[in-house]
Amino acid sequence: MKVTCTYCGNPAGCMSSKEWYGRDYGSNIYYCRPCDAYVGTHKGSFTPLGTLANKELRALRSKAHAVIDPYWRRMGYNRKTVYRLLGEYMGTAPNDTHIGMFNNEQCQKVINGFQAFMKKAS
C-alpha cells in the first residue's frame, strides 16, 4: 500500500511495530522521519488506522479520544452509537468519522464541544 505524508507529500516509509517500538504488536507503522509523522496499521495488515500525524496532531487525537471513549467504555453507550453521534456532531460521513482521520481543527472541535452535544442528545 502506498501512503503519502500529509505534511510534505513524500512517500511514507513502513516498518513493523517490532522495528519501531522494539516490541511486536502484530502491526506496522507508516512514518515520515523529517516531519516526525506516523500512523499505525490495523493488526496483521498494512491498512493505516488513519492519516500520518505529527506530534501536535497525535496529542490532539489523544485528547479527542479522551473525550469520546468514556461514552462507550464506561457510560453505557454502544461504540457504534457514539461514532454515529460523533458523525452527526462533526457533519462527517460514517466512513470519515474516525479520530485517526481528523485534522487539528476537527480534533479541537471534538475536544471543545462533543460533551455538550452529547448532553443535548441524551
N, C-alpha and C positions, 0 to 999 in steps of 0.2 A: 504494500500500500504506500502511496506517495503522500507525504504530509509536508506542508509548507509552513514555515514560520510566519505567524500572523504579524510580526513586527518588522522583519527585514525582507521577507519574501523568498528567502533561500530555502532549499530543501532541508528538512529536519533529519538528523541522524536517528538511529534506532539501536537500542541495546536491551538486553534482558534486565529484569529487575535485579537479578543477582549481580550483574556487572555494575549497575547504577548504585544500588544500595548496599551491596555486599551480602545480601540475603535474597533467597529466591521466593518471590511472592506468586510465581506462576504467571507473571505478566511481563510486559515490555514497557519501555519508556521511549517516547519521541522527544528529541531535545534540539535546542539551538544554543550552543555554548556562548556565542558572542552576545546574545540577547538575554541570557540566563532564563530561558523559557523552556518549559517542558510540560508534558502531559502523559499520564499512564494509559494503558490499554486495558480492555476487558480481559479478564483472566483467560489464559490459554489462547490468546488471539493477538492480532496486530491491528485490531479496530480501536481507534483512540476513544477515550472516555469523553472527550470534548476537544477544545482547541488548545494550542500551546499557550501557556500563561507565564508571565514574568513574575517577579517576587511580589510586586504590588497587587496584581490581579489574583495571584494564589491566595494572598491574605484576605482579599475581598470575597473570594469564593468561599473560603473557610468561614468567614463571618456570616455570609448568606446562608450557608448550611446550618450554622448555629441558630439561625432564626427559624428556618423551616423544619429541620429534622425533629425537634421536640414534638411537633404535632403528630407525626406518625410513630415516633419511638416511645413516647410517654403519655401522650394526651388522648389516646384512643382513636385517632383518625387512621383510616386506611392510607397507605402511602400513595396509591393511585389517586385517591381523592385529594390529598394535599397537592400533588403535582397538577391535577386538573384545576384546582383553585388558584394555584400559582400561575398557571397559564392564563386564567381569566384576569388575574390581577396585572400580569405583565403584558397582556394582549398578544401573546405568542401562540403559535400552533403547537399542538401536543408534541410533535417531533422536534420542536425547537425549544421546548421548556425543560431545560437541563442546566443546572448551575454551571456545569463544565463547559457549556457553550456560551455563557453570558459574558459580556464585556464589563469593564469597570462601571459604567453608568447603570447597566442593568443590575449588577450586584448591589450597587448603592441604593437603587430603588427598592430592592428586596429588604435590605438592612433597615432602611428608613421607614417603610410603610406596610410591610406584609402583616405584621402583628395587628395593626389597626384594621386592615382589610379583613382579617380572619375574625376579629371581634364583631364586625358588621355582618359577616357571612353566617355567623352562628345564630 
